Every structure is written in structure tokens, then in C-alpha cells.
């Protein structure tokens, strides 16, 4: 009987090890650049600042200037990278996935299923696909809400989503709702999500 327990234990460890390795190998195989997909650098992604980024500057000119100077590809790239770092650092991806799957009518809720080409860029690797849906999937977030909605949501989520359990990120904003540098960056990154899905063959 003891030998059986030992065998089951070793087999369990082996299966776990195989699953661990395959969870790295399969994404690499399906998303690898050797499939002819071009990888976009941060500079390439930021060549044209988004309308939402420009709107942030217009709505909060003085605070924006202190944070990023003028709207430019360089300031947009800085905001995107900082926003992604905050998104990862605050573990937003634990509750919000960024991967529309081909099951459970997800296409009706969040748009076309995600494809590999969307993740071939500096802001999507390593991928933040996630497996939980405590909050909505954010793969197609751009344009779904205004900048003001996102600011209000980050300051007090329940004001715009009454049943939300998301914590407040009010410390990224002044008392009057004006974004600080991190607030600008977080809104910019969330408003960017979904731009790489535009024009992708489904």
C-alpha cells in the first residue's frame, strides 16, 4: 500500500511538472514571432496619440503639463508604459481578464474572440489573459466609456457600478477629481486596451 501512495505522489508531481512546462510552451508556440507576425514596439504603438489621451490634456491642461508636458508620441508612450506598470502592480489583471474566449457567448459580451496577433506588442507581453471574471473582460475596453467615467470609476467604483467590489484608487487623483500622473497613465492604458484588435482578421 505504501508503494501505491508513493507512486501516486510521484505521478502527481510529474503531472504538475508537465502541465507547468506546457503552460509556457503552448503560448510560446502559438504566439511566437516565427509564425510571421510582426512585433510592435512601444514606440510603434505610440506613434499617434489616441483621442482619449488628447482629451485628457484638454480637460486637465495644467495637471497634464506637470505630468507629461505636451501631447506627443513620447509622452503617450510614457503614459502607456506607466499605466501598464500600474495595472500589473495593482493586480488589476487578477479580476479583469484581457482575453475574449470562444465559449459562453463571450463574443456577444465583449466582441470577436482574441487572436494571437493582438498580443504581438510591447504592452501585451507577458500576456495578462487572466482566468477570473470578477470584473468584466477589458480586451475591448477602448471607447466603451469616456475618460470622465473611468476617472469616476477609479475614484469610487460604486458610483458608476453599484455592485462593484473593486477597491478605490482615489489616491491617483486630487480631491476635485483631477488626475495625478499615475491617474492619467492608468486611464490612458485602459483606454488603449483593444486598439490592437482593430483591423485584425478574425
C-alpha positions as CSV (number, residue, x, y, z in Angstrom):
1,X,0.0,0.0,0.0
2,X,2.9,2.3,0.8
3,X,4.3,1.8,-2.7
4,X,1.0,2.8,-4.2
5,X,0.9,6.0,-2.2
6,X,4.5,6.8,-3.3
7,X,3.6,6.0,-7.0
8,X,0.5,8.3,-6.8
9,X,2.5,11.1,-5.2
10,X,5.3,10.9,-7.8
11,X,2.8,10.7,-10.6
12,X,1.0,13.8,-9.3
13,X,4.3,15.7,-9.1
14,X,5.1,14.6,-12.6
15,X,1.7,15.6,-14.0
16,X,2.1,19.0,-12.3
17,X,5.6,19.5,-13.8
18,X,4.3,18.6,-17.3
19,X,1.4,20.9,-17.0
20,X,3.7,23.7,-15.8
21,X,6.0,23.3,-18.7
22,X,3.2,23.0,-21.3
23,X,1.5,26.2,-19.9
24,X,4.7,28.0,-21.0
25,X,5.4,26.1,-24.3
26,X,1.9,26.3,-25.8
27,X,1.5,30.1,-25.7
28,X,5.1,30.4,-27.0
29,X,4.3,28.1,-29.9
30,X,1.0,29.9,-30.7
31,X,2.3,33.4,-30.2
32,X,5.9,33.1,-31.3
33,X,7.2,35.6,-33.8
34,X,8.4,32.7,-36.0
35,X,4.8,32.5,-37.3
36,X,5.4,35.6,-39.3
37,X,3.6,38.0,-37.0
38,X,5.2,41.4,-36.6
39,X,6.1,42.5,-33.1
40,X,5.2,46.2,-32.3
41,X,7.5,48.1,-30.0
42,X,6.1,50.7,-27.6
43,X,7.4,53.5,-29.9
44,X,5.4,52.0,-32.8
45,X,2.3,51.7,-30.7
46,X,2.6,55.4,-29.6
47,X,3.2,57.0,-33.0
48,X,-0.3,58.5,-32.9
49,X,-1.6,59.5,-29.5
50,X,-5.2,58.4,-29.0
51,X,-8.1,60.8,-29.0
52,X,-8.7,59.8,-25.3
53,X,-5.1,60.9,-24.4
54,X,-5.6,64.2,-26.2
55,X,-8.9,64.7,-24.4
56,X,-7.2,64.2,-21.0
57,X,-4.8,67.0,-21.9
58,X,-7.7,69.3,-22.9
59,X,-9.8,68.5,-19.8
60,X,-6.9,69.0,-17.4
61,X,-4.2,71.2,-19.1
62,X,-2.2,72.3,-16.1
63,X,-2.1,68.9,-14.4
64,X,-1.4,67.2,-17.7
65,X,1.5,69.5,-18.4
66,X,3.0,68.9,-15.0
67,X,2.7,65.1,-15.5
68,X,3.7,64.6,-19.2
69,X,4.3,68.0,-20.8
70,X,2.7,68.3,-24.2
71,X,0.8,65.6,-26.1
72,X,3.4,63.8,-28.3
73,X,4.3,60.2,-29.2
74,X,6.9,60.3,-26.4
75,X,4.5,61.4,-23.7
76,X,1.9,58.9,-25.0
77,X,4.5,56.1,-24.8
78,X,5.5,57.2,-21.3
79,X,1.8,57.2,-20.1
80,X,1.1,53.8,-21.7
81,X,4.1,52.1,-20.1
82,X,3.4,53.7,-16.7
83,X,-0.2,52.8,-17.0
84,X,0.6,49.1,-17.8
85,X,3.1,49.0,-14.9
86,X,0.4,50.3,-12.5
87,X,-2.2,47.9,-14.0
88,X,0.2,45.0,-13.3
89,X,1.4,46.4,-9.9
90,X,-2.1,46.9,-8.6
91,X,-3.0,43.3,-9.8
92,X,-5.9,44.6,-11.9
93,X,-5.4,41.5,-14.1
94,X,-6.4,39.2,-11.3
95,X,-10.0,40.3,-11.6
96,X,-10.1,41.6,-15.2
97,X,-9.1,39.2,-18.0
98,X,-7.8,40.6,-21.3
99,X,-8.7,37.6,-23.5
100,X,-12.0,37.1,-25.2
101,X,-12.6,33.3,-25.4
102,X,-14.7,31.3,-27.9
103,X,-17.0,29.9,-25.2
104,X,-20.1,31.1,-23.2
105,X,-21.2,33.6,-25.7
106,X,-18.3,35.9,-24.9
107,X,-18.4,37.3,-28.4
108,X,-21.8,38.8,-27.6
109,X,-20.5,40.5,-24.5
110,X,-17.0,41.6,-25.5
111,X,-16.6,41.4,-29.2
112,X,-14.8,39.0,-31.5
113,X,-12.6,36.3,-29.9
114,X,-9.0,37.3,-29.3
115,X,-6.4,36.3,-31.8
116,X,-2.6,35.9,-31.5
117,X,-1.8,39.0,-33.5
118,X,-3.3,41.2,-30.8
119,X,-0.7,40.2,-28.3
120,X,2.4,40.8,-30.5
121,X,3.4,44.1,-28.9
122,X,5.3,45.5,-26.0
123,X,2.3,46.3,-23.9
124,X,0.7,42.8,-24.2
125,X,3.8,40.7,-23.3
126,X,3.9,39.0,-21.0
127,X,0.2,38.4,-21.6
128,X,-2.4,39.3,-19.0
129,X,-5.0,37.0,-20.1
130,X,-6.3,36.0,-16.7
131,X,-8.9,33.4,-15.8
132,X,-11.2,35.2,-13.5
133,X,-14.1,37.4,-14.4
134,X,-14.7,39.2,-11.1
135,X,-14.8,42.3,-13.2
136,X,-15.6,42.5,-17.0
137,X,-13.0,41.5,-19.6
138,X,-11.1,44.5,-20.7
139,X,-9.7,43.3,-24.0
140,X,-12.1,45.6,-25.9
141,X,-12.3,48.5,-23.4
142,X,-11.3,51.4,-25.6
143,X,-14.2,53.7,-26.4
144,X,-16.7,51.8,-24.2
145,X,-16.6,54.6,-21.6
146,X,-15.4,58.2,-21.5
147,X,-12.4,59.4,-19.7
148,X,-14.6,61.0,-17.1
149,X,-16.4,57.7,-16.5
150,X,-13.0,56.0,-15.9
151,X,-11.9,58.7,-13.5
152,X,-15.1,58.4,-11.5
153,X,-14.8,54.6,-11.6
154,X,-11.2,54.6,-10.2
155,X,-12.1,57.1,-7.5
156,X,-15.2,55.3,-6.3
157,X,-16.3,52.3,-8.3
158,X,-19.7,52.0,-6.8
159,X,-20.7,55.5,-8.1
160,X,-20.8,54.1,-11.6
161,X,-21.2,50.3,-11.0
162,X,-23.3,49.9,-7.9
163,X,-22.5,46.2,-7.4
164,X,-18.8,46.6,-8.0
165,X,-16.4,45.1,-5.4
166,X,-13.4,46.9,-6.9
167,X,-11.3,48.9,-4.4
168,X,-11.0,52.6,-4.7
169,X,-7.9,54.1,-6.4
170,X,-8.7,57.7,-5.3
171,X,-5.0,58.3,-4.3
172,X,-4.2,58.6,-8.0
173,X,-6.4,61.7,-8.2
174,X,-6.8,65.0,-6.5
175,X,-9.7,65.8,-4.2
176,X,-11.5,67.5,-7.1
177,X,-11.1,64.5,-9.4
178,X,-8.1,65.9,-11.3
179,X,-5.8,63.0,-12.2
180,X,-2.3,62.9,-10.9
181,X,0.4,61.5,-13.1
182,X,-0.5,57.9,-12.2
183,X,-4.2,58.6,-12.7
184,X,-3.5,59.9,-16.2
185,X,-1.4,56.9,-17.0
186,X,-3.9,54.4,-15.7
187,X,-6.8,55.9,-17.7
188,X,-4.6,56.1,-20.8
189,X,-3.7,52.4,-20.6
190,X,-7.2,51.2,-20.0
191,X,-8.5,53.4,-22.9
192,X,-5.7,51.9,-25.1
193,X,-6.9,48.3,-24.5
194,X,-8.5,46.9,-27.6
195,X,-6.6,49.1,-30.1
196,X,-4.5,46.2,-31.4
197,X,-7.7,44.3,-32.2
198,X,-8.7,46.9,-34.8
199,X,-8.3,45.5,-38.3
200,X,-7.3,42.0,-37.1
201,X,-8.5,39.2,-39.3
202,X,-11.0,37.2,-37.3
